[in-house]
Amino acid sequence: MTLAPKLKFSLLDEALIRYRAVADGRNVNASLPQLMVALAADEVRDYPALRPHQRHPWHAFLVQLAAITMHGAGRLDPFSTEAEWRAALLALTPDDGDGAAWCLVSPPDRPALLQAPVPAGHIDDWKSVTLAADELDMLVTSKNHDLKAGRARRSKPEDWLYSLLSLQTQEGFLGAGNYGISRMNGGFASRPGVGIAGTGHCGARWRRDLRALLATRERTAEARGLQSEEGLALVWLVPWDGLSSLSFSTLDPHYIEICRRVRLQSDRGGIRAVSTGSKAARILSKELNGVTGDPWTPVETEAGKALTISAEGFHYKLVAELLFGSKYQAAVAQDMSISHAGERYVLIAQGVTRGQGKTEGYHERRVPISPKVRGFLVSENKAPLARISTQRIAVIAEVRKLLWLALAVLFNNGAPGKDISDSVKDKASEFSHPFERAENARFFEDLNDEIEAADPTARRLQWLQGLVERAAAVLNVAFGAGPRGAIQRYRAQAAALSRFHGALRGDKSPLPELTNHYRQQAQTRQQEETHDHD
């Protein structure tokens, strides 16, 4: 198909999207319909141009778009040919039969991909010009220290596609005239991506989430007051003057939104972006607190608010709560009932922590789900898992506290008194951080080991012993930063060790299981020594 002169970079007809093939790792350039066929066959390994923080928006876009398209066509299974996908996608934009709504560049009075038509028909007064794709993206970096901005001066169309999608579907409030998306709890929150992935590659996860969206479509529409039929699905199709907002209740359950007034233009064979502010958010949704039926967003049940990621990211305490607790209503994409016996699963949690005029890092965590854990989750019997994980979290906290107190004694030159200076407290906190970071990294692997073990009690005892040994190793490393004088060094180290190990063997031990084990070992040794003496 030949594009009209003012329509450029069509995702329907041009191979603008690059992916690596599962079979041989080669790069394949595909149009959007071709990519959908490849995903349905699970032939996509990854996307070389996709940056980490863009992974969830891209996955969500592909799943939501497929769900919208298949519902419109009355299908439950993906199309098998490029021609079928192209026709079905084009059917979503009946007023733009030439495919303008699927092009990165089209006239201002027409829709373009993720870009609303401008009612005035011109954008001559739009002053903000962006020449690099990464400058359009939603990331705000501190003095370019984290991720350099403006590097992509020779941006390809796929770079603009990913940056535009990132901006329009996960950006928050950034000053007057720059409103954020509906799918987050406030302007300085974040849009999380939490879901389950099974065996396979990008396409396997895409198909799994697609089934979940289609299966829960009616339920989502009813629960959130959305339109199960004939709702607005592609928000960029509607003209936007920057003054008005769309009513949330007019939307499709799987709507793909935009939040900014931006248009891409041809620029010497390439692309540039121009943008302007708005007087109102595109979707009227402030009172929803991000609870919009987003398939990848857990909801805090009691508060009625969407999950917001803190600077800690997906810390083991949060992930344990998301998996096993009752504080959050699980996201649709976490549904373990869409599973097959023997298949291996992981929880994938992704998102950017946003702040006021800044971002505080991209966070991604993949947590393996063992067969027994999957069985508990499928049967919705989470109580045993919640009990074990809660106990482990409490034990780690106790050991960290004990380690901190021992470190404080060390840096206080062996004096255990209550009058500890702030500098000593800060130093103790600094040196105890590696312990919890390490436990954070290994928490779920250790948890799975206990749940899957033939003798869970013995495995738990091994974990307790290993936990104490790892804390003691951190304390030993800190000896190098303790007092330098020979006498002071010896006294401080001895006092710190006594504080640490003595507490574990005392009557008020925070780990009674381990203390009893130590005592039984001591009794056994004493009995053996008595027997040998006799």
N, C-alpha and C positions, 0 to 999 in steps of 0.2 A: 504493500500500500504506500502511495506517495503522499506525504503530509502536505497540507496547505502551507503556503509560504510563511505564515505567521505562527504555525504550530510546529514546535521543535521538541526533540528529545521525548518521543512517545514511549512509555513503558509497555504499551500494547504491541508495538510493532518494531521497536529497536532493541537490540541486545545490549542494554545499558548496565545490567546487573551481572557482576562476576561472582562465581562460586567455584570452590574446589570440589572435584568429583570424588566420591567415595572410592570408586573402583581403582583409580590410578593416580589420584592427587593432582591431575592436570587442571588448569584454569579453564572454565567454560563461561562464555558470555551468553547471557540469556535475556529474553524479554520477560515481562511479568507472567504471561501465560505459559511460556516455556519453563519458567522457574516453578510454577505451581505443579506442572507435570512431573518435574524432577523431584519435588518434595513428596508428592504422592507415592513415588517409587523409592523414596528414601535414598536418593542418589547424591544429596548435598552434604558435604563434610563440614564446610564453613564458608565464610565470606571474607576474603582477604582484605578488603577495604573497610570493613566494619570495625569501628573502635569499640573497646569493651563497654563503655557506658551506653552505646547505641544498641547493644545486643537485645535487651528486652523490648524496647520500642519497635524494633524491626520484627522480632518474633511475634509480638502482639499484633502488629499491623497485618502481617501475613495470615495469622489465624483469624482475626476479626473479619478481614476482607473475604476470606474463603467462606466463613460462616454466613456472612451477609449474602454473598453470591449464591451459595448453595440453597439457602432458605428461599431466596427469590426465585430460584429455578425449581423449587420443590424436590430437592435431592437430599439424600442422607450420605451418599458416597461421593468422593471427589470425581471430577471429570477426568477422563483419561487422555484427552488430546488437547493440543494447543488451540485448535480452532474452537473447540467447545468452551474452553476457558475464556478465550477472547470474546466470543459472542455473549457469554454470560456476564462478563465484566462490563462490556459495552451496554448491556441491557440495564445496568444500574444507573446509567446516565442518559435516559431517553431524550432529553432536551439537547444533548450534545452528541449527536450521532457520529460526528466526525472525530470523536476521541479527544477533544480538547481537554476534558477533565482528567485525562490520563497522561497529559504532556507536562513536562517541567516548565515549558515556556508556551504561553498563549497570549492573545490580546488581553489587556486589563479588564475589559468588560465581559470576558468569558472566564469560566472556571479553569484553573490549571491544577495539577496534582497538589493537594493540601494547601491550595491558595484560592481564597474566595474572590468572586468577581467584584470589581469596583463599580458601584452604581454610576458614578460620574463618568466612567469610561476612560479616564486618564489618570496618570500618577506623576505628572510633572512636578507637583508640589511635595512629593515624598522625598525628604532630604537625606535620610540615612542610607548610605550606599555601602555594600559589603562586597569585597572583591575576592575573598577567600572563603571556602565552604566552612572551614572550622570556626571562623569568626561568627557565622550565623548560628552555630550550635548553641545549646543551652548552658554550657559550662562557663563558670565565672572563676578565673584563676587569679591567685594573689600575685601580682607583679610578674606573671608568667613563670613563676617558680615551679608549678606542678606540671602543667601540660601547656606547652607553648602555643599561643594563639597566632593566627595569621600565617601559619607555615604553608598551608595548602594553596599557594598562589597559582599553581597549575592544576586546579581542582578538576576532576573529571565529573561527568554528570552523576555517577553513582555517589561521589562524595557529597554533592549538593543534595541528592536524594536523602542520604542518611542524616545529614545535618538538619535539613528541613524537617524531616520526620521527628528527630530528637527535639527540636525546638517546639514543634506544634503539638506534640503528644506527651511531653514530660516537663515542660517549663513551668515555673511558678511566677509569682509576682516579682517584678524587678523595677519598682519605681512607677511614678505616675504615667499612665498611658500604656503600661506594659503588664497586662493581666496574665494570669496563669491558667492552667487547665482546670477542668471540673473534677478530674479524678485524683485529687489529693486533698488532704485535710488542712486547708489554709494555704495562703500564698507562699509561706516559707517552709512548707512540708515537702514531701517527696512522693513519687509514684512508684511503689514497690512492684516487683515481679516475683511472685512466689508460686511454685508449682512443682509437679512431679514429672520426672522423665524416666522412661524405661530403656530397655535395650534398643540400640540403633543410633541413628544420627539425627540431624536437624529435622528430617522428614518424619521420623517416628514420633518425635515430640510434637511436631506440628499436627499430625493426624490425631494423636491422643487428645490434645487440647481442643482440636476442632470437634471431636466427638463430644467432649464435655460441654462445649458451648451450645452445640445443637440440642443436646439432651436437656439442658437447663434453660433454654431460651424462654419458654412460657413462664416458668417459675420466676426468672429474673424480671421479666416484664411486669408481672403481677406484684412482686415484692417491692419494686422500685418505682412503680407508677409510670412505666414506659409503654410505648406502643408496640404490641406484639406483631401488628401488621401495619404496613404503610407508614411507619415512623421514619424520620429523617436519619439515614444511616451514614451518609458521606457529608459531613457538615460543610465541607468546602464548596458544595454545589450551590449554596444559597448566597446571594449578594450580601455584602457587609459594608455599611457606611461608617463603621466605627462608633456609632451612637447607640445602637440597639443590641439587645441580647436575645438569644433564643430561649424559649421556655424548655426546661429539662423534660417536661412531660410529653413533648412532641417527638422525642428521639426514639430511635430503634434501640433494643437492648444491647446491641453490639456496636453502637455508633463509634465512628472514628472522628475525633474532633480536631479542631485547630484553635489556637488561642491568640495568634498574632496576625496583624495585617502586613503581609510580606508578599512580594512578587519577584519571581526570577525573570531575568531578561537575557537575551543573547548579547554577548560582549566579545566581538572580534573572534567569532567562532566558538567561544566558550560561554560561560555564564557568569552573571553577577546578580546580586540581590539588592532590591530597594525596599525600604519598609517605613512605616509610620505608626504612630500610637493610636490608641482608641480611647474613647470616653467611658466604655463599659466592657465588661467581660463578654466573651462571645456566648457563653452559656450561663444562664442564671442559675447558680447552684451553691451559693455561699452557705446557705443553711443546711446543706446536705453533709457537710464535714467530710467530703470525699467518698461517702457511701453511695456509690452510683451503680453498683452491680458489676464493677470491673472484675473480670474472671481471675485476675492474678493478685487481688488486693484483699488480705485478711482484714476483718473489721473487729475493733475492740467492742465486745458485746455490751458491756455495761455503759460505757461512755457513748456508744453509737458513733464512733469515729474510725476513719480508715487508718491503717497502720502507717506511722511515720518513722523513718529510719533515723536513729540518732548517729552521732559521730562514731560510736562504737560499732556501727554496722550490724551485721547479723552475728552478734555475740552468742555463745552457746546457751546462755540463759534465755535469750529471746527465741532462738530456734527451738529449744526444748519446749517452750510455751506454745509456739506455733504448731509444733507437731503433736504434743501430748497434753497440753493444758486446756483450760476452759475459758481463758481470758479472751481469746480471739475466736471469731467464727471463721472457719477455714475458707480460703478462696476456692472457687469452683475448680481451678486447675490443680488443686491438691487432692481431688477426689480419688481415693485409692480403690474404689469399686471398679474403676476402669483399668483392670489389671489382669494378668494371666499368671497362673501358677508356674513357679520356676523362673520367672523373669526377674532380673535385677533392676532395682529402682533407686533413684536418688532424688532428694529434695533439692531443687535449684532456687536460690534466693538471690535477687539482684536489685540494685537500686542506687541512686545517687543521693547522698545526704546534702540537703540544701540549707542555707541559712539566710540571714538578712544581707543581701547583696554579695553572697559568696556561696561556694560549694565546699563541703567538708569531706570530699572523697567519694569515689565509686567503690561500692562494696558488692562482692559476689561470694557466695558460699555454696558448695555442693556437699550434701550430707548423704552418705549411703544408708539405705534402709534395708536391714537384714530381713530374711524370710519370716522369722517369728514376729518382728516388729510390723511387717506388712500385714501379717495375719491378724494381729491385734487391731491395727488401724482399719482393715477391711470390715472386721466384725464390730467396729465402733466400741471396742472395749479398751479404752485408753488408760483406765485407772491404774493397772499394774505398771505401765510405762511411765505415767506421771509420778507414781510413788518412787520408783527407782531413780528417775532423773532428778527429782526434787531432793532426795536423800544425797545423791552425789554432789549436787550443786551446794548443798549445805556443808558437806564434808570438805569440799575444796575451799569454801569460805573460811572454815575453821582452821585449816592448815595454812592458808594464806595469812590469816590473822596471827597465828603462832609464829610463822616465819617473820612477819613484820615486827613482832615484839622482840624476837631474837636479834634481828638486824638493828633495832633501836638500841638494844643493850650493847651490841658491838660498837656502833658508832657513838655511843655515849661513854666510851672507854670502860665498858664493863659495869657501869653503875646502873642498877635496875630501877632507880627512883622514878617518881612520877613527874618530876620537873625535867621534862625532855624538851630541848629547844626545837623551834620550828625547822631549823636547818637539819637537825638529826631526823625529825619526822619526814622531811622531804627526801632525805637520802634513803631512809628505810623504804619509803614508798617507791622510789626510783629502782632500787635493787630488788624489790619484790615483784615488780611488774612482769619480768620475764617468766616467772613461775606461772602466773595466771594466763599469760599469752600462750604458753606451751600447753597448759591444760585445756584452754579454749580450742586449740588446734586438734587435740586428740580426744576430746570429750566423747564424741559419738562413736568413734571406733572402739573405745574402751567400753562404752555402754552396750554396744552391739555384742561385744565379746561376752559380757555377763549374761545377757538375755539368751544368747545362743548356746551357752555353756551347758554341758551335761551336769555339772555341779556348780550352780550359780554362787553358792556360799563360798566355796573354795576360790572361785574366780574373783569374787568381790574382795576377799582377803588379800589375794595377790595384788589387786589394784590398790588397796589401801597401803600395802607395803611399798609398792612402786611410787605412790604419791608422796609418801614421807621421804623416800630416798631422793626423789627429784627436788623436793623442797630443801633437803639437807645439802644437796649439790649446789643449789643457788646460794645458800648460806656460806658454803665453803668458797665459792667464787668471790663473795663479798669480802672475805678476809683480806684480800689484796688491797682493798680500799679502806681498811680499818686503821687503827693506830699504828704508828711506825716504830715507836720506841719498843725495845725488846720486852721490858717488864709490862708495859701497858698493853702491848700486842698479845702477850700470853694471857694476861688477866682478862682482856676483852673477849678474846676468842673462847676461852674456857667458860666465861660467864654466858656467852651467847649459846654455846653448845649445851650448857646445863639448862638454860632457859627453854631451849627447843626440845631436847630429849627428855628432860625431867618432867615437863608437862604431859608428855605422851605416856609416861609410866606412872603418873600419880593417880590418886583416887578421883580427881576431878578432870581426868583426861577428856578432851573433846572427841576422842575416837575410842570409845569403850571396847568395841570389837577388837581393835588392834591391841589395846592395852591388855585385854584378857589373853590374847594370843601370846604377847610377850611374857606374861606371867606364867602361862602354861609351859612355854619353852624353858623359862628359868627353873620351874619345878621339875621338869623332865631332866634338865642337866644336873640339878642337885641330886635327884634320885639316882642318876647314873653314876655320879661321883661317889655317892654313899655306897652304892653297890660295889663299885670298883675298890673302894677302901676296905670294905668287909672281905 
